Amino acid sequence: MKTNTLISLNKIAKVYRGQNVETYALKDISLNINQGDYICISGPSGCGKSTLLSLLGLLDSPTAGDYFIKEVDTKTLDMDQQAELRNLHIGFIFQSFNLIDELSVFDNVALPLTYREPAMSPREIELAVKQALDEVEMGHRAQHKPNQLSGGQQQRIAIARALAGKPSILLVDEPTGNLDSKNGDAVMDLLDELNKKGTTICMVTHDLRYAGRAKTQLKLLDGEIVSYSEARQAPSSDTAEQVLESAEVM
Ligand SMILES: Nc1ncnc2c1ncn2[C@@H]1O[C@H](COP(=O)(O)OP(=O)(O)OP(=O)(O)O)[C@@H](O)[C@H]1O
């Protein structure tokens, strides 16, 4: 494992068992995610994208295989410890923004920080919320309620909420699914910008226009990784464009 490896999956499988039926949602998934990566997971409906994101987010556990976050073997953790690790390291962004309409924008962004262990002081929370709202250029809407904002603005608030805890990785599920193309473009520009500043992103999207912006393309089919390609910087004699280079699946 490299020193900048955040996440390491080793031979992960996920089987859903019903009364008479077993579904192999993921098979033999091995993958490392390093600091600063920008990965897009794509593939046809039912190929396992959401299942993989749920496992990465510690929202579900694998049937087999090993999952390490920052060298911590997640199998060794109980539910509370997993929740703590999730709160500390993982920021979620969903298609539906999942904001609480009764709370102000400020309080929505602050909410996950109030569950931090060790507890953050009110002043620390205020600073973190302000910084996150500034990052998504929504500081001027701190006292609004989510339903007083446009869809694009609500997604920016959801991104601020994910950023406020300074997570190691953002897990992003169809971030533009509920947005028109103008707002979708703006949200994707923001994610690109965050990655350029160092935020690690793992995103699921059906939208090929946006998938191509990620530096690493991971394609799933029937629960398996069928292709994995990384963008690398072109040699200096070339233009500044990045060149797609196919790499072996791990
Ligand atoms: N809770 C569940 N119980 C049983 N089977 C499930 C469950 N969740 C997902 N599956 C099955 O696991 C497989 C992968 O599902 P998953 O939702 O991860 O696919 P997906 O690639 O995200 O699909 P989509 O693009 O349609 O959202 C599918 O065959 C699905 O039917």
The ligand as a Gaussian input file, in Angstrom:
#p B3LYP/6-31G(d) Opt

LIG

0 1
 N      -30.985000      -4.681000      -1.408000
 C      -30.848000      -5.490000      -2.463000
 N      -31.342000      -6.756000      -2.429000
 C      -31.179000      -7.595000      -3.468000
 N      -30.528000      -7.272000      -4.602000
 C      -30.017000      -6.036000      -4.696000
 C      -30.148000      -5.077000      -3.638000
 N      -29.538000      -3.928000      -4.019000
 C      -29.063000      -4.152000      -5.255000
 N      -29.340000      -5.410000      -5.658000
 C      -28.941000      -6.036000      -6.922000
 O      -27.534000      -5.900000      -7.047000
 C      -27.176000      -5.574000      -8.386000
 C      -26.389000      -4.261000      -8.397000
 O      -27.280000      -3.224000      -7.997000
 P      -26.803000      -1.686000      -7.923000
 O      -27.953000      -0.909000      -7.350000
 O      -25.509000      -1.617000      -7.227000
 O      -26.615000      -1.330000      -9.477000
 P      -26.345000       0.084000     -10.170000
 O      -25.228000      -0.135000     -11.129000
 O      -26.164000       1.136000      -9.148000
 O      -27.710000       0.318000     -10.953000
 P      -28.424000       1.697000     -11.404000
 O      -27.523000       2.341000     -12.414000
 O      -29.690000       1.213000     -12.030000
 O      -28.648000       2.515000     -10.173000
 C      -28.469000      -5.531000      -9.187000
 O      -28.632000      -6.775000      -9.824000
 C      -29.527000      -5.322000      -8.131000
 O      -30.754000      -5.916000      -8.526000

